[in-house]
């Protein structure tokens, strides 16, 4: 089940909302009885529907997640004690790495051994959806408890709620336990929170359905099939379409997750900050998939020495792991090391002279590096990747063709919309509205409310129209 699905929008979400509101009434009854704030019924409803959401597509692997949470809950309780804390941490982290290693990388390593002449069985294990996200959340929970930055969760159900919460379960953002620990039994939702959450959800849905799904038609038509007839122009148009497709697809999911969390009183951190407005590759990765970058920074880069010692090695290790996290395939490892090498070089070159270089040149340089990187990311087959880059750099095939030109003209308005929404339009509109209304007055607040309501209705309606009969709708990051 995915968010941009008619069943989710018109069956799962309304039924969940009704049960959640009913649970809120039960909690109020409990509150009036004992005088203490209660979220037991709402939390139970959220856990049950999260498990249904996950089991809808992964009925077997829901038990894997339940066992994983149980182990992490037991280890977390051990970390709360004074004795053997380091041993508990090692056991917990090793368990989580073993889980993700078995289901995501066992076949990959078996293939490597077979390629070097060591005959071993190649297990065919299906990849559980969201395992990369919920495993990393489990590791962050254990490390934060070990560092005494967060308290150990006493109730198994509450840790299960944190790990399995359906808005962010299968494609992030990677939510730190400390971010929502206080909200598990103490959250308050005002009308403004609900309105902001619904608006954010609608924006995310629009990003996915109106923009990303339409861009996927272009990228698939040019890149997914045979590359024999692909031209240099076609390779650029195709990879540019994928460049914007993956942004609107993934940031759209994050927006929907953040919006649903906000409606329930949880405030998830931002995961994207207009990454294609970057002025360096380093700046791009500060803006893209922020939750993953902060995870590797806090749990790998800094403990290894960070900027203090062995910085080049630390950077390459982090980016090797970043590539590995995205998939058990060599192209992802190469993609990670490609960016790690560029970021390491930037620290000693571009970032030191950045203030002397015109901003538009920095922007062009950054986008060229990023777009080329998405070419490495897209092709899991080395022979197809090599053929693509030969065409991409003009070393093979013809330069232009009618199909590539048609992809630009026929989808002209889609390209314009995609380019515009890569920019911080919302910030600019807010600044302009504040100037026109003279500050955060009642007029400003009413204007913002009416505008958001109109945008929500229009985007949601258009998205539903496009979803009817849609054939290409999965989120790209659910496979990682």
Buried (B, 14 or more C-beta within 10 A) or exposed (E): BBBBBEEBBEEBBEEBEEBBEEBBEBBEEBEEEEEEEBBBBBBBBBBBBBBBBBBBBBEEBBEBBBEBBEBBBBBBBBBBEEEEBEEBBBBBBEBBEEBBBBBBBBBBEBBEEEEEEEEEEBEEEEBBBBBBBBBBBBBBBBBBBBEEBBBBBEEBBBBBBBBBBBBBBBBBBBBBBBBBBEBBBEBEBEEEBBBBBBBBBBBBBBBBBBBBBBBBBBBBBBBEEEBEEBBBBBBBBBBBBBBBBBBBBBBBBBBBBBBBBBBBBBEBBEBBBBBBBBBBBBBBBBBBBBBBBBBBBBBBBEEBEBEEEEBEEBBBBBBBBBBBBBBBBBBBBBBBBBBBBBBBBBBEEBBEEBEEEEEEEBBEBBBEBBBBBBBBBBBEEEEBBEBBBBBBEEEBBEEEBEBBBEBBEEBEEBBEBBEEBBEEEEEEEEEEBBEEBEEEEEEBEEBBEEEBBEBBEEBBEBBBEBBEEBEEBEBBBBEB
